Amino acid sequence: MGIAVALPDAGAAGTAPPPHEYGCPILPAGNQLNRDISHAPVDPNSPSYIASVGLGAHLHPDFGSNPAYGIPYAVVGSHQAKVPITFTEYGGESDPGPYPIPAAAPVEGAGQPGDRHVLVLQRGSCRLYEMYSAARTGAGWDAGSGAVFNLRSNALRPAGWTSADAAGLPILPLLARYPEVRAGRIDHALRVTVPRTQRGYIRPATHFASSSSDPRLPPMGLRLRLKAGFSLAGFQGQALIVLRALKRYGLVVADNGSPWFVTGAPDPRWKDEDLDQLKRVPGSAFQAVLSGSIVRGH
């Protein structure tokens, strides 16, 4: 498990109740990933950060009704049997098994090449088990890395450790998930990928995935906010709910990848024609906010 680290206060906007699903908080109310950043000061490096991601590139919903599109997750009961996990890449930075991963747990990409994340939320314990580059093998699983998060806790990964994600962050709490959109609001930041990052991170991120010391590149854990003045007129349905969240909670830089790709969990109830509206939002509509000090690699 991670180590407990004191986090900054939620800020002037106050602390709202945390998201809840399956009887579990999706991290505590004061957790940084649930922090309202609508009034946070703009980072002086915002123009450089946004330009590096792409002013003319547009938001892209990296999820939808297609089960092969997005990062799925499974929910299991408190009596789910635990199975052995063999780590193949980052065992020294992974929480050891066994994990309560069912044999039929969905794997990101549905058999296609890619990051092959597996996410499992356990009811009762409210533990989150996440794996990267996962594959079923024998009685258990192989994984490039793995992390366990207590969703009732603000504990972080040890400094410098990865998780199942490049930034060392949990993935599930940052996904756009259909149940919350159906309820009418998203009360947390969303995960985003950017083409290049610098060799540094801002907590609650704990890991970087770059050799670049270029200060114009965003660090892992940076928060990006949709500008208050960006008009939401003409947007509707599920896309409107996502955009409102991006003004209030923003995006968190969590991995290197395609510009402005926002991650969610696949669900047959997503309306892809609604989500396509997000592709009208340019990178120039965003700004980076002061998110904390950068822990730089040496």
C-alpha positions in Angstrom: 0.0 0.0 0.0 1.1 3.6 -0.4 2.4 5.8 2.4 0.3 8.6 4.0 1.2 12.1 2.7 -0.4 15.3 3.9 -2.2 17.0 1.0 -3.1 20.7 0.6 -6.5 22.0 1.7 -9.3 21.7 -0.9 -9.1 25.5 -1.3 -11.5 28.5 -1.4 -14.2 26.6 -3.3 -14.8 24.4 -0.3 -15.2 20.6 0.1 -18.1 18.8 -1.5 -19.2 15.3 -0.6 -17.0 12.7 -2.4 -18.4 10.6 -5.3 -19.8 7.3 -4.1 -20.3 4.1 -6.0 -21.1 0.6 -4.9 -21.2 1.7 -1.2 -17.7 3.1 -1.4 -16.4 6.7 -1.5 -14.3 7.2 -4.6 -11.6 8.8 -2.5 -12.3 11.1 0.5 -14.0 14.5 0.1 -10.8 16.4 0.6 -8.7 14.3 -1.8 -6.9 16.4 -4.4 -8.5 14.5 -7.2 -12.0 15.6 -6.0 -10.9 19.2 -5.4 -12.9 22.0 -7.1 -10.3 24.0 -9.0 -12.8 26.5 -10.6 -11.2 29.4 -8.6 -7.6 28.1 -8.5 -5.0 30.7 -9.8 -3.7 30.2 -13.3 -0.2 28.7 -13.5 2.3 31.3 -14.9 3.6 28.5 -17.2 0.1 27.8 -18.5 0.6 29.2 -22.1 3.7 27.0 -22.6 2.0 23.9 -21.1 -1.1 24.3 -23.2 0.9 25.0 -26.4 2.9 21.8 -25.9 -0.3 19.7 -25.6 -1.8 21.4 -28.7 -3.7 24.6 -29.0 -5.4 23.5 -32.2 -5.9 19.9 -31.2 -9.3 19.0 -29.8 -10.8 17.1 -26.9 -11.3 13.4 -27.7 -13.5 11.1 -25.6 -11.4 8.0 -25.3 -14.5 6.0 -24.3 -18.0 5.2 -25.5 -20.5 2.4 -26.1 -17.9 0.2 -27.8 -16.5 -2.2 -25.1 -13.1 -2.1 -26.8 -12.9 1.7 -26.3 -12.0 3.0 -22.9 -10.8 1.4 -19.6 -13.3 -1.1 -18.1 -13.6 -2.0 -14.5 -15.2 -4.8 -12.5 -16.9 -4.8 -9.1 -16.5 -7.8 -6.9 -17.8 -8.8 -3.5 -15.9 -9.0 -0.2 -15.6 -12.8 -0.6 -14.0 -12.8 -4.0 -11.1 -15.2 -4.0 -7.6 -13.7 -4.3 -5.3 -15.1 -6.9 -1.5 -14.8 -7.4 -0.1 -11.9 -9.4 3.3 -12.1 -11.1 4.9 -8.8 -12.0 6.9 -8.6 -15.2 8.2 -5.0 -15.4 7.9 -2.9 -12.2 7.7 -5.5 -9.5 9.8 -3.3 -7.2 7.2 -0.5 -7.4 4.1 -2.7 -7.2 2.0 -3.8 -4.3 2.4 -7.6 -4.0 -0.5 -10.0 -4.6 -2.6 -11.8 -4.2 -5.4 -9.7 -5.7 -9.2 -10.5 -5.8 -9.2 -10.5 -9.6 -11.8 -12.8 -11.2 -10.8 -14.9 -14.2 -13.3 -13.1 -16.3 -12.3 -9.5 -15.3 -12.4 -7.2 -18.4 -9.1 -6.2 -19.9 -8.7 -2.9 -21.6 -8.7 -3.2 -25.4 -10.7 -6.4 -25.6 -7.8 -8.4 -26.9 -6.1 -5.6 -28.9 -2.6 -4.4 -28.4 -2.3 -1.6 -25.8 -1.9 -0.9 -22.1 -4.2 -3.8 -21.1 -5.3 -2.3 -17.8 -7.4 -4.3 -15.4 -9.3 -2.5 -12.6 -11.3 -4.2 -9.8 -13.2 -2.4 -7.0 -14.0 -4.6 -4.1 -17.1 -3.9 -2.1 -17.0 -3.8 1.6 -13.2 -3.3 1.9 -13.4 -0.4 -0.6 -10.1 -1.4 -2.0 -9.2 -0.7 -5.6 -6.9 -3.2 -7.4 -5.3 -2.0 -10.6 -2.9 -3.7 -13.0 -1.1 -2.6 -16.2 -0.2 -4.9 -19.1 -2.3 -7.6 -17.5 -2.8 -11.1 -18.9 -4.5 -14.2 -17.5 -2.1 -17.0 -16.8 -2.5 -20.2 -14.9 -4.4 -19.7 -11.7 -3.7 -15.9 -11.6 -2.4 -13.0 -13.7 0.8 -11.6 -15.1 1.1 -7.8 -14.9 3.7 -5.2 -15.8 2.8 -3.4 -12.5 0.1 -3.3 -9.9 -1.2 -1.0 -7.2 -3.8 -1.2 -4.4 -5.6 1.8 -3.2 -7.8 2.3 -0.1 -10.6 4.4 -1.4 -11.3 5.7 2.1 -7.8 7.1 2.4 -5.7 9.9 1.0 -2.5 7.7 1.1 -0.2 8.1 -1.9 2.2 5.8 -3.6 5.8 6.1 -2.2 7.7 8.9 -3.9 9.0 7.9 -7.3 6.7 4.8 -7.6 4.5 4.1 -10.5 1.1 2.5 -10.2 -0.9 0.9 -13.0 -0.6 4.4 -14.6 2.4 6.4 -15.6 1.8 9.2 -13.0 1.4 6.8 -10.1 -2.2 7.8 -9.7 -5.3 5.5 -9.4 -7.2 5.2 -12.6 -10.8 4.4 -11.7 -11.4 7.6 -9.7 -10.4 9.6 -12.7 -12.6 7.9 -15.3 -15.7 9.3 -16.8 -18.2 6.7 -15.6 -21.8 6.4 -17.0 -23.5 6.0 -13.6 -22.4 9.5 -12.5 -23.3 11.1 -15.8 -26.8 9.5 -15.6 -27.1 11.1 -12.1 -26.3 14.4 -13.8 -22.9 15.4 -12.5 -19.3 14.4 -12.3 -17.6 15.5 -9.0 -14.0 14.7 -9.7 -11.2 15.4 -12.1 -10.8 13.3 -15.3 -7.8 11.6 -16.6 -6.1 13.0 -19.7 -3.1 12.0 -21.9 -0.7 14.5 -23.5 2.0 13.9 -26.1 5.0 14.8 -24.0 5.7 15.5 -20.3 8.7 16.6 -18.3 10.8 14.7 -15.9 8.7 15.7 -12.9 5.4 15.3 -11.1 3.0 17.2 -8.8 1.4 15.3 -5.9 -0.8 13.4 -5.7 1.1 12.0 -8.7 4.2 10.2 -7.6 6.0 9.2 -10.8 7.2 10.7 -14.1 7.7 9.0 -17.4 10.1 11.3 -19.3 13.7 12.1 -19.7 13.1 15.7 -20.7 14.0 18.6 -18.5 12.1 21.1 -20.8 10.1 23.3 -18.4 7.6 24.0 -21.1 6.3 20.5 -21.0 3.6 19.6 -18.4 4.6 17.5 -15.4 2.5 14.5 -14.4 -0.3 15.4 -12.1 -0.8 18.9 -13.5 -4.4 20.1 -13.5 -5.9 21.6 -16.7 -9.1 23.5 -16.5 -11.7 24.5 -19.1 -11.8 28.3 -19.1 -14.7 29.8 -17.3 -15.4 32.0 -20.3 -15.7 29.1 -22.8 -19.3 29.1 -23.8 -21.3 25.8 -23.3 -24.1 27.1 -25.5 -24.9 24.5 -28.1 -23.7 21.6 -26.1 -26.2 19.1 -24.7 -26.7 15.8 -23.0 -23.8 13.7 -21.8 -21.2 16.0 -23.3 -22.6 19.0 -21.4 -22.2 17.1 -18.1 -18.6 16.3 -18.9 -17.8 19.9 -19.9 -19.3 21.3 -16.7 -17.0 19.0 -14.8 -14.0 20.2 -16.8 -14.8 23.8 -15.7 -15.1 22.8 -12.0 -12.6 19.9 -11.6 -10.6 19.8 -14.7 -8.2 17.2 -16.2 -5.2 15.5 -14.6 -2.2 14.7 -16.7 -1.7 11.0 -16.0 0.1 9.5 -19.0 1.9 10.2 -22.3 -0.3 9.6 -25.3 -2.5 11.4 -27.8 -3.3 15.0 -27.1 -6.4 15.8 -25.1 -7.6 12.2 -24.9 -10.0 12.0 -21.9 -10.4 8.6 -20.4 -13.6 6.9 -19.4 -15.1 3.5 -18.8 -17.0 1.8 -21.7 -20.7 1.4 -21.2 -23.4 0.4 -23.8 -25.5 3.3 -22.5 -23.1 6.0 -23.6 -24.6 8.1 -26.5 -21.7 8.3 -28.8 -23.3 11.1 -30.8 -23.5 13.1 -27.5 -19.8 12.4 -26.7 -18.8 13.5 -30.2 -19.6 17.1 -29.3 -16.5 17.1 -27.1 -14.4 17.0 -30.3 -15.5 20.6 -30.9 -13.5 21.9 -27.9 -10.0 23.1 -28.8 -6.9 22.9 -26.6 -6.9 26.7 -26.6 -10.0 26.6 -24.4 -7.9 25.2 -21.5 -5.5 26.7 -19.0 -3.2 25.1 -16.4 -3.8 26.0 -12.8 -1.4 26.1 -9.9 -1.4 22.5 -8.8 1.5 22.3 -6.3 5.3 22.2 -6.4 7.0 20.0 -9.0 9.0 17.1 -7.7 11.8 16.9 -10.4 13.8 13.9 -11.4 17.6 13.9 -11.0 
